[in-house]
Amino acid sequence: MAEQGKPGIAVIGAGLAGGIVARDLAAAGRRVHIVEKSRGAGGRMATRRTPEGLSFDHGAQFFRAHGPDFGAEIAAWAARGLAAPWGADGRFVGAPAMNVPVKALVAGLPLAVGSAVGAITGAPGRWELTLADGGRLGPVAAVLVTAPAPQAATLLAPVAPALAEAAGGVRYAPCLALMLAYPPDALADAPVPAQRPDHGAIAWMAEEASKPGRATGAPRRIVVHATPAWSRAHLEETPEAIAQALLAEAAPLLAASAAPLHAVAHRWRYALVEEPVGRACLWDAESGLGAAGDWCLGGRVEAAYDSGRALARAVLGEASR
Ligand SMILES: Cc1cc2nc3c(=O)[nH]c(=O)nc-3n(C[C@H](O)[C@H](O)[C@H](O)COP(=O)(O)OP(=O)(O)OC[C@H]3O[C@@H](n4cnc5c(N)ncnc54)[C@H](O)[C@@H]3O)c2cc1C
């Protein structure tokens, strides 16, 4: 049962870390309010749908469990049809789309989408969030920031300088992504195998239809990720210029016999954590301010999961269990 009289807990960000911390706190009876700046939950476990109905997992490509906790979570997702194995080596993907497990975590919880938090103000026991559109949320007893580290550092700096300093030391590699759709007979391989080509510009490419639960009909959708070096070199170009340049690199690898029907780039400025904090989460029990995200432990889905769980335990006073 939720503790009705008590001020709630605000969770900033509805990626996996935010989804996990919100789910665990709600399961323990805490009132949570999730605030997400984009149009839906998922974060970098992302799925883009175009107006033409094409769907691309243009962020994280797969996840894998190294520890038993995330392994049990994946098994539970798979049992509910929210995730499915993909190929060898214990790889899983969200099913039928990458963002599905996160959407399921926050289903039924209070979630404001399209709400970017601009500032945290107030004092311990009565924090308030100022939203970029001028709205406000609060007072709340605790604020948990699960945005990428540079954004978390900016939000925390005025109210929790020590936490902001820890977040401020995190380093990321960017990733420029390209979403391609081709006429069915334009590609020789069927489907294009997931691959990490030995290539200066291209780090990864995979065909959506090679993943479980995806539509297999035409057109054929390919996601391409640029290498960190190529992404850094082209980061500030327009999306149109990035799409054109990355297509020029990818087309020979795909051996396409026709031009793509769709070629749209996405800029992941904070894609892959290179230097994490090295602690499972950040939490200051006195102020009620904390943070979690893959950037606490390392740049993969499991790190976001472990960090979110650690923060929920810390908030509930169970850190030493
Ligand atoms: C291109 C790419 C490929 C990847 N491939 C893999 C892979 O194959 N395997 C793997 O394990 N990992 C991969 N990763 C990493 C993986 O996606 C991340 O580790 C994980 O999804 C991070 O989850 P998170 O909850 O910590 O952060 P995020 O998913 O980034 O969630 C943070 C959320 O906070 C929101 N937010 C930010 N600022 C605000 C604000 N001011 N107000 C409100 N909301 C805000 C954001 O919109 C976002 O939804 C990849 C990442 C990218 C970008």
The ligand as an SDF file (V2000), in Angstrom:
LIG
                    3D

 53 58  0  0  0  0  0  0  0  0999 V2000
   23.7000    3.7340  -29.8980 C   0  0  0  0  0  0  0  0  0  0  0  0
   23.7340    2.9640  -28.5990 C   0  0  0  0  0  0  0  0  0  0  0  0
   23.9810    1.5890  -28.6320 C   0  0  0  0  0  0  0  0  0  0  0  0
   24.0070    0.8670  -27.4400 C   0  0  0  0  0  0  0  0  0  0  0  0
   24.1550   -0.4780  -27.4940 N   0  0  0  0  0  0  0  0  0  0  0  0
   24.0820   -1.2070  -26.3630 C   0  0  0  0  0  0  0  0  0  0  0  0
   24.0810   -2.6290  -26.4110 C   0  0  0  0  0  0  0  0  0  0  0  0
   24.0610   -3.2290  -27.4950 O   0  0  0  0  0  0  0  0  0  0  0  0
   24.0420   -3.3060  -25.2240 N   0  0  0  0  0  0  0  0  0  0  0  0
   23.9990   -2.6600  -24.0150 C   0  0  0  0  0  0  0  0  0  0  0  0
   23.9610   -3.3230  -22.9730 O   0  0  0  0  0  0  0  0  0  0  0  0
   23.9610   -1.3120  -23.9510 N   0  0  0  0  0  0  0  0  0  0  0  0
   23.9850   -0.5790  -25.0810 C   0  0  0  0  0  0  0  0  0  0  0  0
   23.8980    0.7830  -25.0260 N   0  0  0  0  0  0  0  0  0  0  0  0
   23.8470    1.4460  -23.7050 C   0  0  0  0  0  0  0  0  0  0  0  0
   22.4640    1.3160  -23.0690 C   0  0  0  0  0  0  0  0  0  0  0  0
   21.4910    1.7990  -23.9580 O   0  0  0  0  0  0  0  0  0  0  0  0
   22.4670    2.1500  -21.7770 C   0  0  0  0  0  0  0  0  0  0  0  0
   23.4990    1.6650  -20.9300 O   0  0  0  0  0  0  0  0  0  0  0  0
   21.1450    2.1040  -20.9810 C   0  0  0  0  0  0  0  0  0  0  0  0
   20.0170    2.0690  -21.8170 O   0  0  0  0  0  0  0  0  0  0  0  0
   21.1310    3.3380  -20.0720 C   0  0  0  0  0  0  0  0  0  0  0  0
   19.9480    3.4030  -19.3000 O   0  0  0  0  0  0  0  0  0  0  0  0
   19.7640    4.6050  -18.2690 P   0  0  0  0  0  0  0  0  0  0  0  0
   18.4150    4.4570  -17.6470 O   0  0  0  0  0  0  0  0  0  0  0  0
   20.9460    4.6970  -17.3590 O   0  0  0  0  0  0  0  0  0  0  0  0
   19.8330    5.9510  -19.1420 O   0  0  0  0  0  0  0  0  0  0  0  0
   18.8860    6.4360  -20.3250 P   0  0  0  0  0  0  0  0  0  0  0  0
   18.3420    5.2690  -21.0600 O   0  0  0  0  0  0  0  0  0  0  0  0
   19.6830    7.4410  -21.1020 O   0  0  0  0  0  0  0  0  0  0  0  0
   17.6730    7.1640  -19.5910 O   0  0  0  0  0  0  0  0  0  0  0  0
   17.7550    8.4930  -19.1170 C   0  0  0  0  0  0  0  0  0  0  0  0
   16.4110    9.1730  -19.3360 C   0  0  0  0  0  0  0  0  0  0  0  0
   16.4350   10.4780  -18.7210 O   0  0  0  0  0  0  0  0  0  0  0  0
   15.7090   11.3520  -19.5450 C   0  0  0  0  0  0  0  0  0  0  0  0
   16.1180   12.7230  -19.2150 N   0  0  0  0  0  0  0  0  0  0  0  0
   17.3200   13.3210  -19.4300 C   0  0  0  0  0  0  0  0  0  0  0  0
   17.3170   14.5800  -18.9650 N   0  0  0  0  0  0  0  0  0  0  0  0
   16.0880   14.7820  -18.4450 C   0  0  0  0  0  0  0  0  0  0  0  0
   15.4600   15.9110  -17.8280 C   0  0  0  0  0  0  0  0  0  0  0  0
   16.1200   17.0620  -17.6330 N   0  0  0  0  0  0  0  0  0  0  0  0
   14.1710   15.7960  -17.4180 N   0  0  0  0  0  0  0  0  0  0  0  0
   13.4920   14.6340  -17.6030 C   0  0  0  0  0  0  0  0  0  0  0  0
   14.0370   13.5360  -18.1840 N   0  0  0  0  0  0  0  0  0  0  0  0
   15.3110   13.6180  -18.5950 C   0  0  0  0  0  0  0  0  0  0  0  0
   16.0900   10.9270  -20.9580 C   0  0  0  0  0  0  0  0  0  0  0  0
   15.1700   11.3950  -21.9200 O   0  0  0  0  0  0  0  0  0  0  0  0
   16.0970    9.4160  -20.8160 C   0  0  0  0  0  0  0  0  0  0  0  0
   14.8400    8.8280  -21.1290 O   0  0  0  0  0  0  0  0  0  0  0  0
   23.8210    1.5390  -26.2030 C   0  0  0  0  0  0  0  0  0  0  0  0
   23.5440    2.9060  -26.1870 C   0  0  0  0  0  0  0  0  0  0  0  0
   23.4790    3.6210  -27.3780 C   0  0  0  0  0  0  0  0  0  0  0  0
   23.1170    5.0700  -27.3520 C   0  0  0  0  0  0  0  0  0  0  0  0
  1  2  1  0
  2  3  1  0
  2 52  2  0
  3  4  2  0
  4  5  1  0
  4 50  1  0
  5  6  2  0
  6  7  1  0
  6 13  1  0
  7  8  2  0
  7  9  1  0
  9 10  1  0
 10 11  2  0
 10 12  1  0
 12 13  2  0
 13 14  1  0
 14 15  1  0
 14 50  1  0
 15 16  1  0
 16 17  1  0
 16 18  1  0
 18 19  1  0
 18 20  1  0
 20 21  1  0
 20 22  1  0
 22 23  1  0
 23 24  1  0
 24 25  2  0
 24 26  1  0
 24 27  1  0
 27 28  1  0
 28 29  2  0
 28 30  1  0
 28 31  1  0
 31 32  1  0
 32 33  1  0
 33 34  1  0
 33 48  1  0
 34 35  1  0
 35 36  1  0
 35 46  1  0
 36 37  1  0
 36 45  1  0
 37 38  2  0
 38 39  1  0
 39 40  1  0
 39 45  2  0
 40 41  1  0
 40 42  2  0
 42 43  1  0
 43 44  2  0
 44 45  1  0
 46 47  1  0
 46 48  1  0
 48 49  1  0
 50 51  2  0
 51 52  1  0
 52 53  1  0
M  END
$$$$
